[in-house]
Amino acid sequence: MGPATQQRHRTRARRPAAKRRSTVDDDGDVLCEACGSGDDADELLLCDGCDRGVHIFCLRPILPRVPAGDWFCPSCAVTTSTSAKSAAASAVQTKMPKQFPLIQTKIVDFFKIQRGPAAAAAFEPSEGKKRKRKALVVSKKKKRKLLPFNPSEDPVRRLTQMASLATALTATGAVFSNDLTYVPGMAPRSANSAALEAGGMQVLPREDVETLSLCKRMMERGEWPPLLVVFDPVEGFTVEADRFIKDLTIITEYVGDVDYLRNREHDDGDSMMTLLSASPPSKSLVVCPDKRSNIARYINGINNHTQ
């Protein structure tokens, strides 16, 4: 966030002049045009075109922080002819991404699916495997807090699901990873220590650990969660269920590059997730899925737009 002098009337919505068209309450405070509330004034933007107020979290797409320069609401961004407003409008008009080819060999290579008989079987219909998996869920669900996902039985549908994620990763400049990654210049692997968690680390029961391991093994074989990554010109990439999913089902584990929170406090990334809330705070860690990630990045992301 830039200096306060660059944000004039932005971080604190002031009482509007008579010529302005902002919605105000009885005390003269500016109200959000979307939710009608005057709360969270530090996150209430005033349009440089019409002076209407909107919370950054009420916008679609959401803004991760208050912008330092000029800002125009969606209506002004579309109708204005100035260069600054035209630039804002172009951000709304995002083109559809190029679809990843629905070719098994390309998808297997992209996701580094295990090659061999087990991997080939994942892309072939198998009634015996389907019955066995259903029996596993039925027999174990009363003993477990968490359930493994049920992959789609149709191998072509699984390829479609995987291709949808490959499309999103390619369009946002990321590569697929199903693990936490530690790269030079960020936090080392040794920094991710459960002993540093403030108040102690919650430990998964053995049954839940086994369920998580089962899900990871299924994905390594190409047996994918029943999810699709879909694109919307306003929302960006979002995730929708491709079939019914029971409550408490493990879908995926959140992954990405691990870095210290102190290095990311002013980062514009909208999909970072807390990994370790340490004591002292200087050792707290976050997961940054902008370069390496899986489908969790698009479940948790706010905008998920390309640059």
C-alpha positions as CSV (number, residue, x, y, z in Angstrom):
1,M,0.0,0.0,0.0
2,G,1.4,3.4,-0.9
3,P,1.8,6.5,1.2
4,A,-1.2,8.1,2.8
5,T,-0.9,11.1,0.6
6,Q,-1.6,8.9,-2.5
7,Q,-4.9,7.7,-1.0
8,R,-6.6,11.1,-0.3
9,H,-10.2,10.3,0.4
10,R,-9.9,6.5,0.0
11,T,-8.9,4.8,3.3
12,R,-11.4,6.8,5.3
13,A,-14.6,7.7,3.5
14,R,-15.3,11.3,4.3
15,R,-18.6,13.2,4.3
16,P,-19.4,13.8,0.6
17,A,-19.9,17.3,-0.9
18,A,-23.4,18.2,-2.2
19,K,-22.5,17.5,-5.8
20,R,-21.4,13.9,-5.0
21,R,-23.9,11.1,-5.5
22,S,-22.7,8.7,-2.7
23,T,-25.3,7.0,-0.5
24,V,-24.9,8.4,3.0
25,D,-26.5,7.6,6.4
26,D,-28.1,10.0,8.9
27,D,-24.6,10.8,10.3
28,G,-23.3,11.7,6.8
29,D,-21.0,8.6,6.6
30,V,-20.6,7.0,3.1
31,L,-22.4,3.7,2.7
32,C,-21.4,0.8,0.4
33,E,-23.5,0.7,-2.7
34,A,-23.4,-3.1,-2.7
35,C,-24.1,-4.1,0.9
36,G,-25.5,-0.8,2.3
37,S,-23.2,-0.8,5.3
38,G,-20.9,2.0,6.4
39,D,-18.8,-0.4,8.5
40,D,-15.2,-1.2,7.7
41,A,-14.5,2.4,6.5
42,D,-10.8,1.6,6.0
43,E,-11.8,-0.8,3.2
44,L,-14.4,1.5,1.6
45,L,-13.4,2.8,-1.8
46,L,-14.7,6.0,-3.3
47,C,-14.9,6.0,-7.1
48,D,-12.8,8.8,-8.7
49,G,-15.5,9.1,-11.4
50,C,-18.9,9.2,-9.5
51,D,-17.7,9.2,-5.8
52,R,-19.9,6.3,-4.9
53,G,-18.6,4.0,-2.2
54,V,-17.9,0.3,-2.4
55,H,-16.1,-2.1,0.0
56,I,-13.1,-3.9,-1.6
57,F,-14.7,-7.2,-0.5
58,C,-18.0,-6.3,-2.1
59,L,-16.5,-5.8,-5.5
60,R,-16.6,-8.6,-8.1
61,P,-13.8,-9.4,-8.6
62,I,-12.8,-8.6,-5.0
63,L,-9.7,-6.4,-4.5
64,P,-7.2,-7.8,-2.1
65,R,-6.2,-4.4,-0.9
66,V,-7.0,-0.6,-1.2
67,P,-5.4,0.6,-4.5
68,A,-2.8,3.4,-4.1
69,G,-3.7,5.2,-7.3
70,D,-7.0,6.2,-9.0
71,W,-9.8,3.7,-8.9
72,F,-13.0,3.6,-10.9
73,C,-16.1,1.6,-10.1
74,P,-17.2,-1.0,-12.8
75,S,-19.8,1.4,-14.3
76,C,-17.4,4.3,-14.7
77,A,-14.6,1.9,-15.9
78,V,-16.8,0.8,-18.8
79,T,-18.3,4.1,-19.8
80,T,-15.3,6.4,-19.4
81,S,-13.0,7.3,-22.3
82,T,-9.9,8.4,-20.4
83,S,-6.9,6.2,-20.5
84,A,-6.9,5.4,-16.8
85,K,-10.5,4.4,-16.9
86,S,-10.1,2.4,-20.1
87,A,-7.3,0.4,-18.4
88,A,-9.7,-0.4,-15.6
89,A,-12.3,-1.6,-18.0
90,S,-9.9,-3.9,-19.8
91,A,-9.3,-5.8,-16.5
92,V,-13.0,-6.6,-16.4
93,Q,-13.1,-7.9,-20.0
94,T,-10.9,-11.0,-19.5
95,K,-10.8,-13.3,-22.5
96,M,-11.6,-17.0,-22.2
97,P,-8.4,-19.1,-21.7
98,K,-7.1,-21.5,-24.2
99,Q,-8.4,-25.0,-23.3
100,F,-5.9,-27.7,-22.4
101,P,-6.1,-30.5,-25.0
102,L,-8.2,-33.5,-23.9
103,I,-5.5,-36.0,-24.7
104,Q,-4.6,-38.7,-22.2
105,T,-0.9,-38.7,-22.8
106,K,-0.6,-34.9,-22.4
107,I,-2.7,-34.9,-19.2
108,V,-0.7,-37.8,-17.8
109,D,2.5,-35.9,-18.4
110,F,1.2,-32.6,-17.1
111,F,0.1,-34.1,-13.8
112,K,3.0,-36.6,-13.6
113,I,0.7,-39.5,-13.2
114,Q,2.4,-42.8,-12.3
115,R,2.9,-44.9,-15.4
116,G,2.4,-48.6,-15.4
117,P,-0.6,-51.0,-15.0
118,A,-2.0,-49.3,-12.0
119,A,-2.1,-45.9,-13.7
120,A,-3.5,-47.3,-16.9
121,A,-6.3,-49.0,-14.9
122,A,-7.3,-45.5,-13.5
123,F,-8.3,-44.5,-17.0
124,E,-10.2,-47.7,-17.8
125,P,-13.8,-48.4,-16.5
126,S,-13.7,-51.1,-13.9
127,E,-16.9,-52.4,-12.2
128,G,-14.9,-54.4,-9.7
129,K,-12.9,-51.4,-8.5
130,K,-16.0,-49.3,-8.3
131,R,-17.8,-51.8,-6.1
132,K,-14.7,-52.2,-3.9
133,R,-14.3,-48.4,-3.3
134,K,-18.0,-48.0,-2.4
135,A,-17.7,-50.9,0.1
136,L,-14.7,-49.1,1.7
137,V,-16.6,-45.9,2.2
138,V,-19.7,-47.6,3.6
139,S,-17.7,-49.8,6.0
140,K,-15.5,-47.1,7.3
141,K,-17.6,-43.9,7.3
142,K,-18.9,-44.5,10.9
143,K,-15.3,-44.9,12.2
144,R,-13.8,-41.9,10.4
145,K,-14.2,-38.2,10.8
146,L,-13.1,-37.7,7.2
147,L,-14.0,-39.5,4.0
148,P,-12.0,-40.1,0.8
149,F,-13.4,-38.7,-2.4
150,N,-15.1,-41.0,-4.9
151,P,-13.6,-40.5,-8.4
152,S,-15.9,-40.5,-11.3
153,E,-16.3,-44.0,-12.8
154,D,-16.2,-42.6,-16.3
155,P,-12.5,-42.3,-17.4
156,V,-13.3,-39.7,-20.0
157,R,-15.0,-37.6,-17.4
158,R,-11.9,-37.8,-15.2
159,L,-9.8,-36.6,-18.1
160,T,-12.2,-33.7,-18.6
161,Q,-11.9,-32.8,-14.9
162,M,-8.1,-32.9,-15.0
163,A,-8.0,-30.9,-18.3
164,S,-10.1,-28.1,-16.6
165,L,-7.4,-27.8,-13.9
166,A,-4.6,-27.9,-16.4
167,T,-6.3,-25.1,-18.3
168,A,-6.5,-22.9,-15.2
169,L,-2.9,-23.6,-14.2
170,T,-1.6,-22.8,-17.6
171,A,-3.7,-19.6,-18.0
172,T,-2.4,-18.3,-14.6
173,G,1.2,-19.2,-15.2
174,A,1.4,-22.0,-12.6
175,V,2.6,-25.6,-12.8
176,F,1.0,-28.5,-11.0
177,S,2.2,-29.6,-7.6
178,N,0.6,-31.8,-5.0
179,D,3.1,-31.1,-2.3
180,L,4.5,-28.2,-0.3
181,T,7.6,-26.8,-2.0
182,Y,10.6,-25.1,-0.5
183,V,12.6,-22.9,-2.8
184,P,15.8,-20.9,-2.2
185,G,15.1,-17.4,-0.9
186,M,11.9,-18.4,0.9
187,A,11.4,-20.5,4.1
188,P,13.5,-23.6,4.4
189,R,11.9,-27.0,5.1
190,S,13.3,-26.9,8.7
191,A,11.1,-23.8,9.4
192,N,7.9,-25.8,9.1
193,S,8.1,-27.3,12.5
194,A,5.0,-28.3,14.5
195,A,6.8,-27.3,17.7
196,L,6.7,-23.6,16.7
197,E,2.9,-23.5,16.4
198,A,1.5,-21.1,19.0
199,G,-0.7,-23.1,21.4
200,G,0.4,-26.4,20.0
201,M,-0.4,-28.2,16.7
202,Q,-3.6,-30.1,16.2
203,V,-2.9,-33.7,15.3
204,L,-5.0,-35.7,12.9
205,P,-6.3,-39.0,14.1
206,R,-4.6,-42.0,12.5
207,E,-7.8,-42.9,10.6
208,D,-7.8,-39.4,9.0
209,V,-4.1,-39.6,8.1
210,E,-4.8,-42.9,6.3
211,T,-7.7,-41.3,4.5
212,L,-5.5,-38.4,3.4
213,S,-2.8,-40.8,2.2
214,L,-5.4,-42.8,0.3
215,C,-6.6,-39.6,-1.5
216,K,-3.1,-38.7,-2.5
217,R,-2.4,-42.2,-3.8
218,M,-5.6,-42.1,-5.9
219,M,-4.6,-38.8,-7.5
220,E,-1.1,-40.1,-8.2
221,R,-2.8,-42.9,-10.2
222,G,-5.0,-40.5,-12.1
223,E,-8.2,-41.1,-10.1
224,W,-9.3,-37.5,-9.8
225,P,-11.7,-35.7,-7.3
226,P,-15.1,-35.1,-9.0
227,L,-14.4,-31.3,-9.5
228,L,-14.3,-29.0,-12.5
229,V,-12.4,-25.7,-12.7
230,V,-14.7,-23.3,-14.7
231,F,-13.9,-19.8,-16.0
232,D,-16.1,-16.7,-15.6
233,P,-15.2,-13.3,-17.2
234,V,-15.9,-11.5,-13.9
235,E,-15.1,-14.1,-11.1
236,G,-12.1,-15.7,-12.9
237,F,-11.5,-19.4,-12.2
238,T,-13.7,-21.1,-9.7
239,V,-14.4,-24.7,-8.7
240,E,-17.7,-26.5,-8.9
241,A,-18.6,-30.1,-7.9
242,D,-19.1,-32.4,-10.9
243,R,-21.2,-34.8,-8.8
244,F,-22.6,-35.1,-5.3
245,I,-19.9,-34.9,-2.6
246,K,-20.6,-36.0,1.0
247,D,-19.9,-33.7,3.9
248,L,-16.5,-34.2,5.5
249,T,-15.0,-35.5,2.3
250,I,-11.3,-34.8,1.7
251,I,-10.9,-33.1,-1.7
252,T,-7.3,-32.0,-1.8
253,E,-4.5,-30.8,0.4
254,Y,-3.5,-27.1,0.1
255,V,0.0,-26.8,-1.4
256,G,2.4,-24.3,-2.9
257,D,5.6,-22.5,-2.1
258,V,6.3,-22.1,1.7
259,D,7.4,-18.6,2.7
260,Y,7.6,-16.5,5.9
261,L,4.6,-14.3,6.5
262,R,6.9,-11.3,7.0
263,N,8.0,-11.6,3.4
264,R,4.5,-11.6,2.1
265,E,2.7,-9.0,4.3
266,H,2.5,-6.6,1.3
267,D,2.0,-9.2,-1.4
268,D,-0.9,-8.8,-3.8
269,G,-1.5,-12.6,-3.9
270,D,-5.2,-13.4,-3.1
271,S,-4.8,-17.2,-2.4
272,M,-2.2,-17.4,0.3
273,M,-3.1,-19.6,3.2
274,T,-1.7,-19.7,6.7
275,L,0.5,-22.8,7.3
276,L,2.1,-22.0,10.7
277,S,1.0,-19.4,13.2
278,A,4.3,-19.4,15.2
279,S,5.4,-17.8,18.4
280,P,7.3,-15.6,17.8
281,P,5.3,-14.3,14.8
282,S,8.5,-13.7,12.8
283,K,8.6,-17.5,12.2
284,S,5.0,-17.7,10.9
285,L,4.6,-19.4,7.5
286,V,2.2,-19.1,4.6
287,V,1.5,-21.2,1.6
288,C,1.9,-19.3,-1.7
289,P,0.2,-21.2,-4.6
290,D,0.9,-18.6,-7.4
291,K,3.7,-20.6,-9.1
292,R,3.1,-24.2,-8.0
293,S,-0.3,-25.4,-6.9
294,N,-3.2,-27.8,-7.3
295,I,-7.0,-27.4,-7.5
296,A,-7.1,-25.9,-3.9
297,R,-5.7,-22.6,-5.3
298,Y,-8.9,-22.1,-7.3
299,I,-11.2,-23.2,-4.4
300,N,-9.6,-20.6,-2.0
301,G,-8.8,-17.9,-4.5
302,I,-10.6,-14.6,-4.6
303,N,-10.1,-13.4,-8.2
304,N,-8.0,-16.1,-10.0
305,H,-7.6,-13.8,-13.0
306,T,-4.6,-13.8,-15.4
307,Q,-2.3,-10.7,-15.3
